[in-house]
């Protein structure tokens, strides 16, 4: 994706690549650190039995994985400067199961001039393969002045 330019308009929408929450990647992401002989840590993300004992239908992906998918989209939109100057406010509203596909999305909702360039506010979300919102929130970033 091409980073945002100063001529971006309110309403502009961006969709990231489809990601799959595989059992392998979820275990790697949520297994804990350091990797000892007890790895991975048993939790709702790594252990089917543990997840069912908590009342879930099975293992699920970590909300932080969805945050990572959205962070990747923000870096694509604003460049690496987003990592030190951007922000999120997110809610994880639906379980993401093993092998669910997830797509990060963003829509520009406001633009204003700042000392560093153009401040951009966005509505952001992740949706599963059924179009169901699993993560929702807002983000900010800056298009650097040229």
C-alpha positions as CSV (number, residue, x, y, z in Angstrom):
1,X,0.0,0.0,0.0
2,X,1.1,3.6,-0.7
3,X,1.4,5.8,2.4
4,X,-1.2,8.5,2.8
5,X,-0.5,11.8,1.1
6,X,-1.5,15.4,2.1
7,X,-4.4,15.3,-0.4
8,X,-6.2,12.5,1.5
9,X,-9.9,13.2,2.2
10,X,-12.4,12.4,4.9
11,X,-14.1,9.1,4.0
12,X,-11.0,7.6,2.4
13,X,-10.9,3.8,3.3
14,X,-8.1,1.3,3.4
15,X,-8.3,-2.4,3.8
16,X,-5.3,-4.5,4.8
17,X,-4.4,-8.0,3.7
18,X,-6.4,-11.0,4.9
19,X,-4.6,-12.7,7.8
20,X,-5.4,-16.2,9.2
21,X,-5.3,-16.9,12.9
22,X,-3.8,-20.3,12.6
23,X,-3.3,-22.6,15.7
24,X,0.5,-22.5,15.1
25,X,0.7,-18.7,14.9
26,X,-1.6,-18.3,17.9
27,X,0.5,-20.7,20.0
28,X,3.7,-18.8,19.0
29,X,2.1,-15.4,19.8
30,X,0.5,-16.4,23.1
31,X,2.8,-19.2,24.4
32,X,4.8,-16.9,26.7
33,X,8.5,-16.1,27.1
34,X,11.0,-17.4,27.7
35,X,10.6,-20.8,26.1
36,X,11.2,-23.3,28.9
37,X,10.3,-26.9,29.1
38,X,6.8,-25.9,30.2
39,X,6.3,-23.9,27.0
40,X,3.7,-23.0,25.8
41,X,1.9,-21.5,28.8
42,X,-1.5,-23.0,29.1
43,X,-4.2,-20.4,28.4
44,X,-7.3,-19.8,26.3
45,X,-5.1,-19.1,23.3
46,X,-2.7,-22.1,23.4
47,X,-4.7,-25.0,25.0
48,X,-8.0,-26.4,23.8
49,X,-8.8,-28.1,27.2
50,X,-8.0,-24.9,29.1
51,X,-10.2,-22.8,26.8
52,X,-13.2,-25.2,27.1
53,X,-12.8,-25.2,30.9
54,X,-13.3,-21.5,30.9
55,X,-16.6,-21.8,29.0
56,X,-15.2,-21.0,25.5
57,X,-16.0,-23.2,22.5
58,X,-12.3,-23.7,21.9
59,X,-9.0,-21.9,21.6
60,X,-9.1,-18.3,20.3
61,X,-6.7,-15.8,19.0
62,X,-5.3,-13.1,21.2
63,X,-6.8,-9.6,20.9
64,X,-3.2,-8.4,20.7
65,X,-2.9,-10.2,17.4
66,X,-5.7,-8.0,16.0
67,X,-3.9,-5.0,17.4
68,X,-0.9,-6.1,15.5
69,X,-2.8,-6.4,12.3
70,X,-4.1,-2.9,12.7
71,X,-0.6,-1.6,13.7
72,X,0.7,-3.1,10.4
73,X,-2.0,-1.2,8.5
74,X,-1.1,2.0,10.3
75,X,2.6,1.7,9.5
76,X,1.6,1.1,5.9
77,X,-0.5,4.3,5.9
78,X,1.8,6.6,7.9
79,X,5.2,5.0,7.7
80,X,7.4,4.0,10.6
81,X,6.8,7.3,12.4
82,X,3.4,5.9,13.4
83,X,5.2,3.7,15.9
84,X,6.4,6.7,17.9
85,X,3.6,9.2,17.2
86,X,0.4,7.3,16.4
87,X,-2.2,5.9,18.8
88,X,-5.1,3.4,19.2
89,X,-8.1,3.0,21.3
90,X,-9.5,-0.5,20.7
91,X,-12.2,-2.8,22.0
92,X,-12.1,-6.5,21.3
93,X,-15.8,-7.4,20.8
94,X,-15.9,-10.9,19.4
95,X,-13.9,-14.1,19.7
96,X,-11.6,-15.0,16.8
97,X,-11.4,-18.8,16.5
98,X,-8.7,-20.9,15.1
99,X,-8.3,-20.6,11.3
100,X,-10.6,-17.6,11.2
101,X,-9.6,-15.1,8.5
102,X,-9.3,-11.4,9.7
103,X,-9.0,-8.2,7.7
104,X,-8.0,-4.9,9.2
105,X,-9.7,-1.8,7.9
106,X,-9.5,2.0,8.5
107,X,-11.5,5.0,7.4
108,X,-10.4,8.6,7.7
109,X,-12.9,10.6,9.9
110,X,-11.1,13.9,10.5
111,X,-8.2,15.9,9.2
112,X,-6.5,18.9,10.9
113,X,-3.3,20.9,10.6
114,X,-0.7,20.3,13.3
115,X,2.8,21.5,13.9
116,X,4.1,18.3,12.4
117,X,1.9,18.1,9.4
118,X,-1.7,16.8,8.9
119,X,-3.2,15.1,11.9
120,X,-5.5,12.2,10.8
121,X,-8.2,10.6,12.9
122,X,-9.6,7.2,11.8
123,X,-12.2,4.6,12.6
124,X,-10.5,1.2,12.6
125,X,-11.8,-2.3,12.8
126,X,-10.9,-6.0,12.2
127,X,-13.6,-8.2,10.6
128,X,-13.7,-11.9,10.3
129,X,-14.4,-13.9,7.1
130,X,-18.2,-13.5,7.8
131,X,-18.0,-9.7,7.9
132,X,-18.5,-9.7,11.7
133,X,-16.6,-7.0,13.5
134,X,-14.2,-8.6,16.0
135,X,-12.2,-5.4,17.0
136,X,-13.3,-1.8,16.8
137,X,-11.9,1.5,17.7
138,X,-10.1,4.7,16.7
139,X,-6.6,5.6,15.6
140,X,-4.6,8.7,15.0
141,X,-1.5,9.4,12.9
142,X,0.3,12.3,11.2
143,X,1.1,12.8,7.6
144,X,4.5,14.6,7.8
145,X,4.8,18.1,6.4
146,X,6.9,18.0,3.2
